[in-house]
Amino acid sequence: MNEESKILAYIEALTADTLLRVLTPFERTLTCQYRAGIASDVPERVKKLQAWVRSQEIQPPQYLYIQEDEPTLYWIDPTTREHKPLSEHPLSAQRSHIKAILKRI
């Protein structure tokens, strides 16, 4: 895998996981290390999540940090261009379904 594609590798899984929160911090760290060329492979659960995201043709949203009392992460609705809480994204509703898929590993 060339350097540019390695940097982009598994970005869909990591972006989707921002909403889903199904990967462990260790799995996310190993994936980032792989993308940086430090680790030689990624955890199987990350590969499974990446495959699911691609098979469902999910386009993870764009995110926006807004400084309020503390920085808060929102997603940008592509239709209205409004920022909304992560809990309102349709992918958030699939969290338990994805956790069940990943447990089968």
Beta strands, then each sheet from edge to edge (+ up, - down):
strand 1: 62-67
strand 2: 71-76
strand 3: 83-85
sheet 1: 1+ 2- 3+
end
